[in-house]
């Protein structure tokens, strides 16, 4: 399992400095919540209002461990048990700060990871507070001076939901989502009728990248000394000489259910951090391929021929052609094995 960069128990990291600055800016009492990454499916989904047929519950996207248990897919999974504990205490204005690493099947590029870090901030009070002011306070502490916008979004555990994007190099990058805490979630944790909440979930990796000017999410956990030494504070990142990228294309037959997230998960498992980015160049139904191509692919009826472009780059040295070819072959074999099951 990867190191949780947000947790001091696993050694110091700039992410913890960022987290401390955010928490210090919050009003009222702040309770930091950490828990084991394996959680109940009920806390990760059901108690947060996800319907039984929600696509995110599919095994393609969720890392189930045993029946009824899973590796949390968001730090919001820590909220229901934390609210249940809160129901036994006296409080007036308390923020539950649930921080940690989460586990997803995701695409591969410079801002996505299969094990990102998140922070859920749930402010529980006896009176209502303004969501946008809350967002402004949090982002002002995390990425001061950066332009941001809010757009409407829907979540099962909030009402009046929003997505929060920060402007980077002329484009908008999502950094969080929030809303008013849904009454059903609060009542389901036995909180009283006069309890109100604001919910705001943030991607800590992206916030740290923005704060320091880090161009690639893999650098945050790099062990290369010139990089790791810069991941102890919030000083601007100084670029380390980058080694040349190597491009390899993979043509493989897959089942139609394999999307960018599931393919990214397979590629990441097969080639690790050598893969900087994966692009799906084309998808062609097997029925539209000539017979010789079907035979070459070993394709089955109903499958698709997917052409993937792998951008490979080693973080500390130049990749050899042989290493790039082995990574490509490992990716091909892993996708074929996944499709055969």
DOKOL-509025 format. One record per residue (C-alpha): residue number from 0; residue in three letters; x, y, z. Coordinates in steps of 0.5 Angstrom, whole numbers, plus 2048, in hexadecimal, padded with zeros to 3 digits. Each point is the difference from the previous one (the first is absolute). Example, Ala and Ser with C-alpha at 12.3 -4.5 7.8 and 13.67 -1.06 7.14 Angstrom:
<recs>
{0 Ala {819 7F7 810}}
{1 Ser {802 807 7FE}}
</recs>
This chain:
<recs>
{0 Unk {800 800 800}}
{1 Unk {803 807 7FE}}
{2 Unk {802 805 806}}
{3 Unk {7FA 804 802}}
{4 Unk {803 807 7FF}}
{5 Unk {7FB 804 804}}
{6 Unk {802 7FC 807}}
{7 Unk {806 802 804}}
{8 Unk {800 7F9 803}}
{9 Unk {803 7FE 7F9}}
{10 Unk {805 806 800}}
{11 Unk {800 807 7FF}}
{12 Unk {7FE 803 7F9}}
{13 Unk {7FD 807 7FD}}
{14 Unk {7F9 7FD 800}}
{15 Unk {800 800 807}}
{16 Unk {802 807 800}}
{17 Unk {7FB 802 7FC}}
{18 Unk {7FB 7FC 804}}
{19 Unk {802 804 806}}
{20 Unk {7FF 807 7FD}}
{21 Unk {7F9 7FE 7FD}}
{22 Unk {7FE 7FD 807}}
{23 Unk {803 806 804}}
{24 Unk {7FB 805 7FC}}
{25 Unk {7FA 7FC 801}}
{26 Unk {7FB 804 806}}
{27 Unk {7FE 7FC 806}}
{28 Unk {802 7F9 802}}
{29 Unk {804 7FC 7FB}}
{30 Unk {800 7F8 801}}
{31 Unk {805 7FC 7FC}}
{32 Unk {7FE 7F9 7FE}}
{33 Unk {804 7FB 7FD}}
{34 Unk {7FE 7F9 800}}
{35 Unk {802 7F9 7FC}}
{36 Unk {7FF 800 7F9}}
{37 Unk {7FC 7FA 800}}
{38 Unk {7F9 802 801}}
{39 Unk {7F9 7FD 800}}
{40 Unk {7FC 801 7F9}}
{41 Unk {7FA 803 805}}
{42 Unk {805 806 802}}
{43 Unk {803 801 7F9}}
{44 Unk {7F9 800 7FC}}
{45 Unk {7FA 7FE 804}}
{46 Unk {800 805 806}}
{47 Unk {802 805 7FB}}
{48 Unk {7FA 7FF 7FB}}
{49 Unk {803 7FD 7FB}}
{50 Unk {7FA 7FB 7FD}}
{51 Unk {801 7F9 7FF}}
{52 Unk {801 800 7F8}}
{53 Unk {805 806 800}}
{54 Unk {805 7FF 7FB}}
{55 Unk {806 801 805}}
{56 Unk {7FE 7FA 804}}
{57 Unk {802 7FC 7FA}}
{58 Unk {806 7FB 801}}
{59 Unk {804 804 7FA}}
{60 Unk {800 806 804}}
{61 Unk {800 7FE 808}}
{62 Unk {806 7FC 803}}
{63 Unk {7FC 7FB 804}}
{64 Unk {804 7FC 805}}
{65 Unk {7FA 7FB 803}}
{66 Unk {7F9 800 800}}
{67 Unk {7FD 806 803}}
{68 Unk {807 803 800}}
{69 Unk {805 805 7FC}}
{70 Unk {805 804 7FF}}
{71 Unk {7FD 807 801}}
{72 Unk {7FF 804 7F9}}
{73 Unk {800 807 804}}
{74 Unk {801 803 807}}
{75 Unk {7F9 801 800}}
{76 Unk {7FF 7F9 802}}
{77 Unk {803 802 807}}
{78 Unk {7FA 805 801}}
{79 Unk {7FB 7FB 802}}
{80 Unk {803 7FD 806}}
{81 Unk {803 807 802}}
{82 Unk {7F9 803 800}}
{83 Unk {7FE 7FA 804}}
{84 Unk {805 801 805}}
{85 Unk {7FE 808 800}}
{86 Unk {7F9 7FE 802}}
{87 Unk {803 7FE 807}}
{88 Unk {803 807 801}}
{89 Unk {7FF 807 802}}
{90 Unk {801 804 7FA}}
{91 Unk {7FE 807 7FD}}
{92 Unk {805 801 7FA}}
{93 Unk {805 7FA 7FF}}
{94 Unk {803 7FF 7F9}}
{95 Unk {802 7F8 7FF}}
{96 Unk {806 800 7FC}}
{97 Unk {801 7F9 7FC}}
{98 Unk {806 7FF 7FD}}
{99 Unk {804 7FB 7FD}}
{100 Unk {801 7FC 7F9}}
{101 Unk {7FB 7FD 7FC}}
{102 Unk {800 7FA 7FB}}
{103 Unk {7FD 801 7F9}}
{104 Unk {800 7FD 7F9}}
{105 Unk {802 806 7FC}}
{106 Unk {803 803 7FA}}
{107 Unk {807 801 7FF}}
{108 Unk {803 807 7FF}}
{109 Unk {804 806 804}}
{110 Unk {7FA 801 805}}
{111 Unk {7FD 7F9 801}}
{112 Unk {802 7FB 805}}
{113 Unk {7FD 7F9 802}}
{114 Unk {802 802 807}}
{115 Unk {7FE 807 801}}
{116 Unk {800 804 806}}
{117 Unk {7FA 804 802}}
{118 Unk {7FD 804 806}}
{119 Unk {7F9 800 802}}
{120 Unk {7FD 806 804}}
{121 Unk {7FA 800 803}}
{122 Unk {7FE 806 804}}
{123 Unk {7FA 7FE 805}}
{124 Unk {7FC 805 804}}
{125 Unk {7FA 802 803}}
{126 Unk {7FF 806 7FB}}
{127 Unk {800 800 7F9}}
{128 Unk {807 803 7FD}}
{129 Unk {801 803 7F9}}
{130 Unk {803 7FA 7FB}}
{131 Unk {804 805 7FB}}
{132 Unk {803 804 806}}
{133 Unk {803 7F9 803}}
{134 Unk {803 7FE 7F9}}
{135 Unk {803 807 800}}
{136 Unk {803 7FF 807}}
{137 Unk {803 7F9 7FE}}
{138 Unk {803 802 7F9}}
{139 Unk {803 806 803}}
{140 Unk {804 7FC 804}}
{141 Unk {801 7FB 7FC}}
{142 Unk {802 804 7F9}}
{143 Unk {800 807 802}}
{144 Unk {7FF 805 7FA}}
{145 Unk {7FE 7FB 7FB}}
{146 Unk {7FA 801 7FC}}
{147 Unk {7FA 7FB 801}}
{148 Unk {7F9 7FF 7FE}}
{149 Unk {7FA 7FB 802}}
{150 Unk {7FB 7FD 7FC}}
{151 Unk {7FA 7FC 802}}
{152 Unk {801 7F8 801}}
{153 Unk {7FC 7FB 803}}
{154 Unk {802 7FB 806}}
{155 Unk {7FC 7FB 804}}
{156 Unk {802 803 806}}
{157 Unk {7FF 807 7FF}}
{158 Unk {7FB 805 7FE}}
{159 Unk {802 806 7FC}}
{160 Unk {806 7FD 7FD}}
{161 Unk {806 803 7FD}}
{162 Unk {806 7FE 7FC}}
{163 Unk {806 805 802}}
{164 Unk {805 801 7FA}}
{165 Unk {807 804 801}}
{166 Unk {802 804 7F9}}
{167 Unk {807 7FD 7FE}}
{168 Unk {804 803 7FA}}
{169 Unk {7F9 802 7FD}}
{170 Unk {7FC 7FA 801}}
{171 Unk {7FC 7FD 806}}
{172 Unk {802 7FB 805}}
{173 Unk {7FC 7FC 804}}
{174 Unk {802 800 808}}
{175 Unk {7FA 7FF 804}}
{176 Unk {7F8 7FF 801}}
{177 Unk {7FC 802 805}}
{178 Unk {7F9 802 802}}
{179 Unk {7FB 800 806}}
{180 Unk {800 7FA 804}}
{181 Unk {7FA 7FC 7FE}}
{182 Unk {7FB 7FF 806}}
{183 Unk {800 7F9 7FF}}
{184 Unk {807 7FF 801}}
{185 Unk {800 804 806}}
{186 Unk {7F9 7FC 803}}
{187 Unk {803 7FA 7FE}}
{188 Unk {806 801 805}}
{189 Unk {7FB 802 806}}
{190 Unk {802 807 800}}
{191 Unk {7FA 805 802}}
{192 Unk {7FB 803 7FB}}
{193 Unk {803 807 802}}
{194 Unk {807 7FD 7FD}}
{195 Unk {802 803 7FA}}
{196 Unk {806 7FF 7FC}}
{197 Unk {805 802 7FA}}
{198 Unk {804 7FB 7FC}}
{199 Unk {806 802 7FC}}
{200 Unk {805 7FA 7FD}}
{201 Unk {806 802 7FD}}
{202 Unk {806 7FD 7FC}}
{203 Unk {806 801 804}}
{204 Unk {805 7FE 7FB}}
{205 Unk {7FD 805 7FB}}
{206 Unk {800 805 805}}
{207 Unk {808 7FF 802}}
{208 Unk {801 800 7F8}}
{209 Unk {7FD 807 800}}
{210 Unk {803 802 806}}
{211 Unk {807 7FE 7FE}}
{212 Unk {800 800 7F9}}
{213 Unk {801 7F9 7FF}}
{214 Unk {7FF 7FE 7F9}}
{215 Unk {7FF 7F8 801}}
{216 Unk {7FC 7FC 805}}
{217 Unk {805 7FB 800}}
{218 Unk {805 805 803}}
{219 Unk {7FD 801 807}}
{220 Unk {802 7F9 802}}
{221 Unk {806 7FF 7FC}}
{222 Unk {806 7FE 804}}
{223 Unk {805 803 7FB}}
{224 Unk {805 804 805}}
{225 Unk {7FF 807 7FC}}
{226 Unk {7F9 7FF 800}}
{227 Unk {7FE 7FD 807}}
{228 Unk {804 806 803}}
{229 Unk {7FB 805 7FD}}
{230 Unk {7FA 7FC 803}}
{231 Unk {801 802 807}}
{232 Unk {7FE 807 800}}
{233 Unk {7FB 805 7FB}}
{234 Unk {806 803 7FD}}
{235 Unk {7FF 801 7F8}}
{236 Unk {802 7FA 7FD}}
{237 Unk {807 800 7FC}}
{238 Unk {800 7FC 7FA}}
{239 Unk {804 7FA 800}}
{240 Unk {803 7FE 7F9}}
{241 Unk {7FB 7FC 7FC}}
{242 Unk {802 7F9 7FC}}
{243 Unk {7FE 7FF 7F9}}
{244 Unk {7F9 7FD 800}}
{245 Unk {7FF 7FA 7FC}}
{246 Unk {7F9 7FE 7FC}}
{247 Unk {7FE 7F9 7FF}}
{248 Unk {7F9 7FE 7FD}}
{249 Unk {7FC 7FA 802}}
{250 Unk {7FB 7FD 7FB}}
{251 Unk {7FB 7FB 804}}
{252 Unk {7F9 7FD 800}}
{253 Unk {7FC 802 807}}
{254 Unk {7F9 7FF 802}}
{255 Unk {7FC 806 7FF}}
{256 Unk {7FF 801 808}}
{257 Unk {807 802 800}}
{258 Unk {801 808 800}}
{259 Unk {805 805 802}}
{260 Unk {800 7FF 807}}
{261 Unk {800 7F8 800}}
{262 Unk {806 800 7FA}}
{263 Unk {804 805 804}}
{264 Unk {7FF 7FC 806}}
{265 Unk {803 7FA 7FD}}
{266 Unk {806 804 7FC}}
{267 Unk {802 803 807}}
{268 Unk {800 7F9 803}}
{269 Unk {804 7FD 7FA}}
{270 Unk {805 806 7FF}}
{271 Unk {800 804 807}}
{272 Unk {803 807 800}}
{273 Unk {803 7FF 7F9}}
{274 Unk {7FA 802 7FD}}
{275 Unk {7FF 808 800}}
{276 Unk {7F9 800 7FB}}
{277 Unk {7FC 7FB 7FD}}
{278 Unk {7FC 802 7FA}}
{279 Unk {7FA 7FC 7FC}}
{280 Unk {801 802 7F9}}
{281 Unk {7FB 7FC 7FD}}
{282 Unk {7FA 7FA 802}}
{283 Unk {7FE 7FC 7FA}}
{284 Unk {7FB 7FA 801}}
{285 Unk {803 7FA 7FE}}
{286 Unk {7FA 7FF 7FB}}
{287 Unk {803 805 7FC}}
{288 Unk {807 7FD 7FF}}
{289 Unk {802 7FC 7FB}}
{290 Unk {801 7F9 801}}
{291 Unk {808 800 800}}
{292 Unk {7FF 805 806}}
{293 Unk {7FB 7FC 804}}
{294 Unk {805 7FA 7FF}}
{295 Unk {806 804 802}}
{296 Unk {7FD 803 806}}
{297 Unk {7FD 7FA 802}}
{298 Unk {7F9 804 801}}
{299 Unk {7F9 7FD 802}}
{300 Unk {7FA 802 7FE}}
{301 Unk {7FD 806 803}}
{302 Unk {807 803 802}}
{303 Unk {803 806 7FE}}
{304 Unk {807 802 7FD}}
{305 Unk {803 805 804}}
{306 Unk {806 804 7FE}}
{307 Unk {804 803 806}}
{308 Unk {806 805 800}}
{309 Unk {805 7FF 806}}
{310 Unk {804 806 802}}
{311 Unk {806 7FD 804}}
{312 Unk {805 804 804}}
{313 Unk {804 7FD 806}}
{314 Unk {801 806 805}}
{315 Unk {807 7FF 801}}
{316 Unk {803 7FE 7FA}}
{317 Unk {7FF 7FF 7F8}}
{318 Unk {7FC 7F9 7FF}}
{319 Unk {804 7FB 7FB}}
{320 Unk {7FC 7FE 7FA}}
{321 Unk {800 7F9 803}}
{322 Unk {7FD 803 807}}
{323 Unk {7FA 803 7FC}}
{324 Unk {7FF 7FA 7FC}}
{325 Unk {7FF 7FC 806}}
{326 Unk {7FC 805 803}}
{327 Unk {7FB 800 7FA}}
{328 Unk {800 7F8 800}}
{329 Unk {7FE 800 807}}
{330 Unk {7FB 805 7FF}}
{331 Unk {7FD 7FC 7FA}}
{332 Unk {800 7F9 804}}
{333 Unk {7FD 803 806}}
{334 Unk {7FA 803 7FB}}
{335 Unk {7FF 7F9 7FD}}
{336 Unk {800 7FD 806}}
{337 Unk {7FB 804 803}}
{338 Unk {7FC 800 7FA}}
{339 Unk {800 7F8 800}}
{340 Unk {7FD 800 807}}
</recs>
